[in-house]
Amino acid sequence: MSDLESVFCRTPPWRWFARRVVVPRVLSGGIGPRVLEIGCGSGAMAAEVLRGHPEVIRYVASDVDPAMVRLAAAQLAEFGDRAEARQVDAAGLPFDDATFDTVCSWLMLHHTIEWEQVLADAVRVLKPDGSLVGYDLPDSRLGRAVHVLTRSRVRMIDREDLERELLALGLVDVVVAPLGLAGAFRFSGRRA
Ligand SMILES: C[S@@+](CC[C@H](N)C(=O)[O-])C[C@H]1O[C@@H](n2cnc3c(N)ncnc32)[C@H](O)[C@@H]1O
């Protein structure tokens, strides 16, 4: 993530967006109790989920960037044993199969380049009946311009390609639908 994105993801408007838009719209189907977030950035989304969902007893907020992990650890300290920040590459998760009830991917898939592999590993660590949930941005001129300006390395994701991949991974109840803001889309699927 570029420095500009990194700073923006720690601002009050971002926290407002997480609390008012993302968490209620993406998590309307429920969450937890054991949650893994991949690409947690500063931990802004994790903090909002933990605040709004007391049923979450363990939330592992993970990111490949050690600087982000340090920020997330500081942000999540108030939640004590309920939260942990870890440096983890989402393309090779160091967790056993069937460990988590929910895996969250908030606006991070397009940063991973090999996002098919990331999705496969996310599904692997889900317990049967567990859910993968998240949101991302479509390929657009504006999005491309922002990423060029911020010098971010990305591979944007087509909604149809994402839906096809989630189904190919064996998920059921797959939904890929508009988030209702700026062309973003939410997605979810359940491990049978
Ligand atoms: C746009 S930020 C989103 C951060 C956070 N999810 C949020 O919504 O505030 C994308 C994050 O994905 C992380 N990331 C990119 N590739 C990753 C990978 N392969 N594994 C884990 N994290 C990754 C970046 O370091 C960055 O913190």
The ligand as a MOL file (V3000), in Angstrom:
LIG
                    3D

  0  0  0     0  0            999 V3000
M  V30 BEGIN CTAB
M  V30 COUNTS 27 29 0 0 0
M  V30 BEGIN ATOM
M  V30 1 C -6.0690 -0.7390 0.8410 0
M  V30 2 S -5.3450 -1.5310 2.2410 0 CHG=1
M  V30 3 C -6.7800 -2.0250 3.1520 0
M  V30 4 C -6.4960 -2.1060 4.6170 0
M  V30 5 C -7.7030 -2.4940 5.4820 0
M  V30 6 N -8.2730 -3.7550 5.0760 0
M  V30 7 C -8.7700 -1.4230 5.4760 0
M  V30 8 O -9.8040 -1.6140 4.8470 0
M  V30 9 O -8.5660 -0.4010 6.1340 0 CHG=-1
M  V30 10 C -4.7120 -3.0750 1.6080 0
M  V30 11 C -3.8310 -3.8420 2.6060 0
M  V30 12 O -3.5590 -5.1360 2.0770 0
M  V30 13 C -2.2350 -5.4840 2.4660 0
M  V30 14 N -1.7450 -6.5420 1.5780 0
M  V30 15 C -1.4050 -6.4770 0.2740 0
M  V30 16 N -0.9990 -7.6670 -0.1760 0
M  V30 17 C -1.0840 -8.5290 0.8660 0
M  V30 18 C -0.8160 -9.9160 1.0270 0
M  V30 19 N -0.3410 -10.6750 0.0240 0
M  V30 20 N -1.0380 -10.4760 2.2320 0
M  V30 21 C -1.4970 -9.7370 3.2650 0
M  V30 22 N -1.7630 -8.4110 3.1800 0
M  V30 23 C -1.5730 -7.8260 1.9910 0
M  V30 24 C -1.4520 -4.1780 2.3560 0
M  V30 25 O -0.2530 -4.2200 3.0940 0
M  V30 26 C -2.4850 -3.1920 2.9070 0
M  V30 27 O -2.3300 -3.0040 4.3000 0
M  V30 END ATOM
M  V30 BEGIN BOND
M  V30 1 1 1 2
M  V30 2 1 2 3
M  V30 3 1 2 10
M  V30 4 1 3 4
M  V30 5 1 4 5
M  V30 6 1 5 6
M  V30 7 1 5 7
M  V30 8 2 7 8
M  V30 9 1 7 9
M  V30 10 1 10 11
M  V30 11 1 11 12
M  V30 12 1 11 26
M  V30 13 1 12 13
M  V30 14 1 13 14
M  V30 15 1 13 24
M  V30 16 1 14 15
M  V30 17 1 14 23
M  V30 18 2 15 16
M  V30 19 1 16 17
M  V30 20 1 17 18
M  V30 21 2 17 23
M  V30 22 1 18 19
M  V30 23 2 18 20
M  V30 24 1 20 21
M  V30 25 2 21 22
M  V30 26 1 22 23
M  V30 27 1 24 25
M  V30 28 1 24 26
M  V30 29 1 26 27
M  V30 END BOND
M  V30 END CTAB
M  END
